[in-house]
Amino acid sequence: MSLIVAKFGGTSVASPERIKNVAKRLVRIRQNGNQVVAVVSAMGKTTDELVGLAAALNDNPPSREMDRLLSTGEQVSMTLLAMAIEALGYKSMSFTGRQAGIMTDGTHNKARITKVDNERIEAALAAGVIPVIAGFQGIDANGDITTLGRGGSDTTAVAVAWGINADVCEIYSDVDGVYTTDPRVAPRARKLDEISYDDMLELASAGSGVLQSRAVEFARKWNVVIHSRSAFSEAEGTYIKEETDMEEAVITGIAHDTSEVKVTIRGVPDNTGVAAKVFSALATNAVSVDMIIQNISEDGITDISFTCPGADLPRATDTMERILPEIDAREFVVDEDIAKVSLVGTGMKSSPGVAARAFQTLGENQINILAISTSPIRLSVVVDAAQTTQAVRCLHTAFGLDSDSVFEETQLSAEEIAAKMKKGR
Amino acid sequence: MSLIVAKFGGTSVASPERIKNVAKRLVRIRQNGNQVVAVVSAMGKTTDELVGLAAALNDNPPSREMDRLLSTGEQVSMTLLAMAIEALGYKSMSFTGRQAGIMTDGTHNKARITKVDNERIEAALAAGVIPVIAGFQGIDANGDITTLGRGGSDTTAVAVAWGINADVCEIYSDVDGVYTTDPRVAPRARKLDEISYDDMLELASAGSGVLQSRAVEFARKWNVVIHSRSAFSEAEGTYIKEETDMEEAVITGIAHDTSEVKVTIRGVPDNTGVAAKVFSALATNAVSVDMIIQNISEDGITDISFTCPGADLPRATDTMERILPEIDAREFVVDEDIAKVSLVGTGMKSSPGVAARAFQTLGENQINILAISTSPIRLSVVVDAAQTTQAVRCLHTAFGLDSDSVFEETQLSAEEIAAKMKKGR
């Protein structure tokens, strides 16, 4: 008998019909001899709709009220799921973040969990109840509702799994696990049976959207095993855990991210302190700079480029307009059509030559590298957005990640996927 | 300076635009030198939509979960209103039933308030905040959310007004007060400046839909002055209070109710205990019998008629089918096209002849009386539904209630109003 935390995202509970399916799935877990605790997100687009209502009333809604507003989304889905489970003849009770003992700090809209006290959940389990917990929410020391930020339900699930000492935290979604790369881009992508926390974190921060980084960080810290799997099939997904049993591959996966933009400052006098001035001004203006490229200077004049999230671009542009006269630079240009492609793998540390092989492969495929950055277990290159698919595919093949079978879903190019994601922002 | 509780119903907060208007109204109350606490219902049809979602998942949803589900409606509207007030430059905070200290018994779906502890509301007022309280909800001794039943937000408002010792509890709606009768039926209806709790309760129970009976009962018990007024105009509405300053009229108002049905059992042997058998069977089957009419028997055979809410008709029919053979009656017939017209007035007690004048008026207008019932301050007659408008109008004139001015809104007959109400059930 295992004790399982099962988290279902907004897509899985978007309609009464889907909620019924989730209820059936939970009951099956019980029928297989396990104990189970459910964690749910808000139904479908509920959170976006609530944000829209708030925006119609206040350009800058008070964060305390915003959290109270958003938390209602999960309160609806939790009660509906509990009702659906009861309709199948099993006892169920819903619990808000407060009742599930999710204590947080007072940072409204992106609170951090400070304590987990799952006493009521354990009592419910002991009474044969299937507890359903509202994801994404907790309470602060004042007893006010807080929310954990977008995707915070994954974090709730991991925190509850740790709190009740569950054997596994199953995170159900519309993908059936973690792939070596996005199968919609590279149809020969392979589903991983296991992946280490470190590799998963690098993949997530490099643009792979399967799991929230914070949830994985929490899981790593408290050694909670995550099982990322499909809500629509019984197939095993991917286990995220400390040590994997598999022989270590050099490269675990390839992520791509088209949400960043590149800003280049031209004609910068190459004086001491100029870079510091630029990047401290950007930091003050809350621009998250990712990569920095400085060209070799000619005649004491150089170019400085950096990449940052597209969402930060208005603030970056502001900063540039203000700082350009101060540093006596000529101009700045923005390139939104870029993509970051990242090779990730803990095995990289003990295997030299990854960068050389990657650059050679890209070169053979006529893909120009606009910028490079590395960490001990990641190598990222920036390329022209139009070449994303080609870059991902040739690297995937070159590093031996190709599967024998071909992913069957209608294939979208990385560019089409990026367009869809931008639309959905 | 007055301390005012202002309650706004679902229609008043049905859209962001209307919420903004409510916020402006609250700010005006403050600008006029008063302190104000708002109580809100859920936006528009939210509660109905939530009930629909629950029904799709469970034919008999657990009442604890149902209350948690329904309570989210007010949690959304309260936060949005607080945001709208803040956007006008005034401090505001929302409070759930729990945070506002509305303690109830554990009767989910129609809990009764047991205690009001408005400490946090008083602290907020002292800090210059406009508190916004979620109507309709409280918590029981287990810390679980309860709801007060349909229209419970009025009761919340009265309870809060009592708890903070407010000068008045203003209940805003789409009507501008209590009228001598429904102005859509009788355009010469007159708005009352004041009405006593007792008259208001009789009018409400006789079908006048302005205020919830429970809220008025609570107000009478704790001596809270209610001011029923329009959300869409600044005009004074109607004060509901213990003693009115006005010279007492014989009749305060006329209510009509087309939601009841009449059931007649024909050919009943006039034996001892037959009536007891019929009405105890109806009571067991949860049929709320209103009026009972027994004809004078001929040859030991009689007819028994009763009226009950239309919603109880399926259960009444069930009961009849089961009991008919037992009491050896011939048949039963149902008449859904009836209306109850009620004259209400505390002054009736000291003024004999009301019944005589009413019957004479109806007779002169060729309106047949199908049944009669009375209380010390109410006289109700059942008439053919097609004659409702005529009955209300001639009684309104006969008892001197007509106003000099004519109500201007598009006039609907009582029958059209009844049809609309039935559709909306």
Chai-1 contact restraints between the chains, C-beta under 6 A:
chainA,res_idxA,chainB,res_idxB,connection_type,confidence,min_distance_angstrom,max_distance_angstrom,comment,restraint_id
A,P16,B,A56,contact,1.0,0.0,6.0,A-B,restraint_1
A,P16,B,L57,contact,1.0,0.0,6.0,A-B,restraint_2
A,L53,B,L80,contact,1.0,0.0,6.0,A-B,restraint_3
A,A54,B,M83,contact,1.0,0.0,6.0,A-B,restraint_4
A,A56,B,P16,contact,1.0,0.0,6.0,A-B,restraint_5
A,L57,B,P16,contact,1.0,0.0,6.0,A-B,restraint_6
A,L57,B,L80,contact,1.0,0.0,6.0,A-B,restraint_7
A,L57,B,M83,contact,1.0,0.0,6.0,A-B,restraint_8
A,L57,B,A84,contact,1.0,0.0,6.0,A-B,restraint_9
A,N58,B,M83,contact,1.0,0.0,6.0,A-B,restraint_10
A,N58,B,A87,contact,1.0,0.0,6.0,A-B,restraint_11
A,P61,B,M83,contact,1.0,0.0,6.0,A-B,restraint_12
A,P62,B,E86,contact,1.0,0.0,6.0,A-B,restraint_13
A,E65,B,T79,contact,1.0,0.0,6.0,A-B,restraint_14
A,E65,B,A82,contact,1.0,0.0,6.0,A-B,restraint_15
A,E65,B,M83,contact,1.0,0.0,6.0,A-B,restraint_16
A,E65,B,S94,contact,1.0,0.0,6.0,A-B,restraint_17
A,R68,B,T79,contact,1.0,0.0,6.0,A-B,restraint_18
A,L69,B,T79,contact,1.0,0.0,6.0,A-B,restraint_19
A,T72,B,T72,contact,1.0,0.0,6.0,A-B,restraint_20
A,T72,B,Q75,contact,1.0,0.0,6.0,A-B,restraint_21
A,T72,B,V76,contact,1.0,0.0,6.0,A-B,restraint_22
A,Q75,B,T72,contact,1.0,0.0,6.0,A-B,restraint_23
A,V76,B,T72,contact,1.0,0.0,6.0,A-B,restraint_24
A,T79,B,E65,contact,1.0,0.0,6.0,A-B,restraint_25
A,T79,B,R68,contact,1.0,0.0,6.0,A-B,restraint_26
A,T79,B,L69,contact,1.0,0.0,6.0,A-B,restraint_27
A,L80,B,L53,contact,1.0,0.0,6.0,A-B,restraint_28
A,L80,B,L57,contact,1.0,0.0,6.0,A-B,restraint_29
A,A82,B,E65,contact,1.0,0.0,6.0,A-B,restraint_30
A,M83,B,A54,contact,1.0,0.0,6.0,A-B,restraint_31
A,M83,B,L57,contact,1.0,0.0,6.0,A-B,restraint_32
A,M83,B,N58,contact,1.0,0.0,6.0,A-B,restraint_33
A,M83,B,P61,contact,1.0,0.0,6.0,A-B,restraint_34
A,M83,B,E65,contact,1.0,0.0,6.0,A-B,restraint_35
A,A84,B,L57,contact,1.0,0.0,6.0,A-B,restraint_36
A,E86,B,N58,contact,1.0,0.0,6.0,A-B,restraint_37
A,E86,B,P62,contact,1.0,0.0,6.0,A-B,restraint_38
A,A87,B,N58,contact,1.0,0.0,6.0,A-B,restraint_39
A,S94,B,E65,contact,1.0,0.0,6.0,A-B,restraint_40
